[in-house]
Amino acid sequence: MKVIVDLCVVPLGVGVSVSKYVALCQQVLKDAGLDYRLHAYGTNIEGGFDEVFAAIKACHEKIHAEGAPRISTTIKLGTRIDREQTMDDKLQSVAEKLGK
């Protein structure tokens, strides 16, 4: 099953700046071969359900290995079985409705 996820991983106990840890997780997603897009407050990811969640687990493992004692993660996800849909499809649909 394909899934589109909105992921926000927040390492705790590492100070104010977390961009180092965000970059680590982005590299995990890249290495996993998943389609992903960073945005201001998280990352959208699309792929197979099991592959996406394995990558999220790997993000946690990598961030802990780099010294974060705690991580708070928010995940929103969507699946559909009536047709294939990508992140691009969803954005294009809204753009069309806006007349772009």
KAZILIN-V354995 format. One record per pair of residues at least 6 apart in sequence whose C-alpha atoms are under 6 Angstrom apart, sorted by sequence separation. I is the first residue (numbers start at 1). J is the second residue. D is the distance in whole Angstrom. If there is no record, write none. Layout:
# KAZILIN-V354995
{{I & J & D} {I & J & D}}
This chain:
# KAZILIN-V354995
{{37 & 43 & 5} {37 & 44 & 5} {36 & 44 & 5} {36 & 45 & 4} {35 & 45 & 6} {35 & 46 & 5} {8 & 42 & 4} {25 & 59 & 5} {7 & 42 & 5} {7 & 43 & 5} {6 & 43 & 6} {6 & 44 & 5} {5 & 44 & 6} {5 & 45 & 5} {4 & 45 & 6} {4 & 46 & 4} {3 & 46 & 6} {3 & 47 & 6} {2 & 47 & 5} {2 & 48 & 4} {3 & 49 & 5} {1 & 48 & 6} {2 & 49 & 5} {1 & 49 & 6} {14 & 68 & 6} {11 & 68 & 6} {12 & 70 & 5} {11 & 70 & 6} {12 & 71 & 6} {11 & 71 & 4} {10 & 71 & 6} {10 & 72 & 5} {10 & 73 & 6} {9 & 73 & 4} {8 & 73 & 6} {8 & 74 & 5} {7 & 74 & 6} {7 & 75 & 5} {6 & 75 & 6} {6 & 76 & 5} {5 & 76 & 6} {5 & 77 & 4} {4 & 77 & 6} {4 & 78 & 5} {3 & 78 & 6} {3 & 79 & 5}}
